[in-house]
Amino acid sequence: MRELEAPASVDARLAARLGMLRTEHGWSLDELSRRAGVSRSTLSRLERGELSPTTTVLGRLCTVYGRTMSRLLMEVEAEPPHLVPAAQQPVWRDARSGFVRRSVSPPHAGLRAEIIEGTLDAGTDIAYENAPVPGVEQHIWVLEGTVEITVDGTVHTVRQGDCLRFRLRGPSHFHCPGPHPVRYALMIVLP
């Protein structure tokens, strides 16, 4: 996959946006730490751009701020065009977990749906503690490989060509059992 820009520039804009969101809410680092369950020092380093967030930490912050991850990442990009050529689709990587997230159809003001492409390395586990927006509708279509997705306490094994759809109101868990990576399309529709 080709990236539109160097990760450092996206990380720098993400750091600035996270700091602005905290300020907009009138929260101290201590208050945000309490709400998100992320240490104050980690939050401080994230906002200063000294640390790139993991998927788990970013998921917690999105929940606290009431945003999907795509919406937050869109907020650090320029105004999205109507046509998004493949070479210009923003890509975000979590090097620690091996998760790659491409915003195929980034969120846009006035539209409720977006499409992302996710890739998980074999053996990868990603857990989200809560829905970023309670009741968000998700459709996950596996393009290659297999992924196990836990929603509402039920594990769903989703194989190539299968589609899982649900409204997310609580925690979720993604696991790529391998032996190959999984690549899937995720459609997110805000309530």
C-alpha positions in Angstrom: 0.0 0.0 0.0 1.2 3.5 -0.8 0.7 6.2 1.7 -0.4 9.7 0.7 2.0 11.4 3.1 4.6 10.7 5.6 3.3 9.2 8.9 5.0 12.0 10.9 2.8 14.7 9.3 -0.4 12.8 10.1 0.8 12.0 13.6 1.7 15.7 14.2 -1.8 16.9 13.0 -3.4 14.1 15.1 -1.5 15.2 18.2 -2.6 18.8 17.7 -6.3 17.7 17.2 -6.2 15.6 20.3 -5.0 18.6 22.3 -7.7 20.8 20.8 -10.4 18.3 21.6 -9.4 18.2 25.2 -9.3 22.0 25.4 -12.7 22.2 23.7 -14.1 20.0 26.4 -12.5 22.0 29.1 -10.7 19.0 30.6 -7.3 18.8 32.2 -5.0 15.9 31.4 -6.0 14.4 34.7 -9.7 14.5 33.8 -9.2 13.0 30.4 -7.0 10.3 31.9 -9.8 9.4 34.3 -12.4 9.4 31.6 -10.3 7.4 29.0 -8.4 5.1 31.3 -5.1 6.2 29.7 -2.2 7.5 31.8 -1.7 11.3 32.1 1.9 10.9 30.9 0.8 9.0 27.8 -1.8 11.6 27.0 0.7 14.4 27.4 3.2 12.6 25.1 0.5 12.0 22.5 -0.6 15.7 22.5 3.1 16.8 22.2 3.5 14.4 19.2 6.2 12.4 21.1 4.2 9.2 20.8 1.9 7.7 18.2 -1.3 6.3 19.6 -2.0 2.6 19.5 -5.4 1.4 18.1 -6.6 0.7 21.7 -5.6 4.1 23.0 -7.1 5.9 20.0 -10.3 3.8 20.4 -10.6 4.9 24.0 -10.1 8.6 23.1 -12.7 8.3 20.3 -15.2 6.9 22.8 -14.6 9.7 25.2 -14.9 12.3 22.5 -18.0 10.6 20.9 -16.3 10.1 17.5 -15.6 7.2 15.2 -11.9 6.7 14.5 -12.5 7.5 10.9 -14.1 10.8 11.8 -11.2 11.8 14.1 -8.7 10.9 11.4 -10.7 12.8 8.9 -10.6 15.9 11.1 -6.8 15.9 10.7 -7.0 15.7 6.9 -7.9 18.5 4.5 -11.5 18.8 3.3 -12.2 15.5 1.6 -13.0 15.6 -2.1 -16.1 13.9 -3.7 -13.8 11.5 -5.6 -11.0 9.9 -3.6 -8.4 8.2 -5.9 -6.9 5.1 -4.4 -3.4 6.7 -4.2 -4.9 9.6 -2.1 -6.8 7.5 0.4 -5.4 8.2 3.9 -3.6 5.3 5.5 -3.0 4.9 9.2 -0.8 2.1 10.7 -0.5 0.8 14.2 3.0 -0.7 14.0 2.6 -2.4 17.4 -0.5 -4.5 16.5 0.0 -4.8 12.7 -3.3 -3.1 12.0 -3.5 -1.0 8.8 -6.5 1.2 8.2 -7.3 2.8 4.8 -10.1 5.5 4.6 -11.5 4.4 1.3 -14.5 6.8 1.6 -13.6 9.1 4.4 -16.4 10.6 6.6 -17.8 13.9 5.4 -20.0 16.5 7.1 -23.6 15.8 6.1 -23.0 12.2 5.2 -23.6 9.4 7.7 -21.7 6.5 6.1 -18.0 5.8 5.4 -16.0 2.9 4.1 -12.6 1.7 5.4 -10.3 -1.1 4.4 -8.7 -2.9 7.3 -5.8 -5.3 7.3 -4.8 -7.4 10.3 -1.6 -9.5 10.5 -2.1 -13.2 11.4 -2.3 -13.5 15.2 -3.4 -9.9 15.7 -5.9 -9.1 18.5 -7.6 -5.7 18.8 -10.1 -4.9 21.5 -12.3 -1.8 21.7 -13.8 -1.2 25.1 -16.9 0.6 23.9 -18.7 1.8 20.7 -17.3 5.2 19.7 -20.9 6.2 19.0 -23.5 4.0 20.7 -25.7 2.3 18.1 -23.3 2.8 15.2 -24.2 0.4 12.3 -21.3 -1.6 10.9 -21.1 -4.0 7.9 -17.8 -6.0 7.7 -17.2 -7.8 4.4 -14.1 -10.0 4.3 -12.1 -9.7 1.1 -9.3 -12.1 1.9 -8.6 -14.3 4.9 -10.6 -14.9 8.1 -11.3 -12.8 11.1 -13.1 -13.6 14.4 -15.2 -10.7 15.6 -16.8 -10.6 19.0 -19.9 -8.5 19.4 -22.4 -8.6 22.3 -20.4 -11.6 23.7 -20.8 -13.7 20.5 -17.8 -14.7 18.4 -18.5 -14.6 14.7 -16.0 -16.3 12.3 -16.1 -14.3 9.1 -14.4 -15.8 6.1 -13.6 -14.5 2.6 -16.8 -13.3 1.0 -18.8 -13.3 4.2 -20.4 -10.2 5.6 -21.2 -9.5 9.3 -23.6 -6.6 10.1 -24.6 -5.3 13.5 -25.3 -2.2 15.6 -22.4 -1.7 18.0 -23.4 -0.6 21.5 -20.6 -2.0 23.6 -17.2 -3.7 23.4 -15.9 -5.5 20.4 -12.9 -7.6 19.6 -11.2 -8.5 16.3 -8.8 -11.5 16.0 -7.0 -12.7 12.9 -6.4 -16.5 13.5 -4.2 -16.8 10.5 -2.2 -18.4 9.0 -2.6 -15.4 6.6 -3.5 -11.8 7.2 -7.1 -10.7 6.8 -8.3 -7.8 4.6 -11.8 -6.5 5.0 -14.1 -3.7 4.0 -15.9 -2.0 6.9 -18.9 0.3 6.2 -19.8 2.5 9.2 -23.2 4.3 9.3 -23.8 6.7 12.1 -27.2 6.5 13.8 
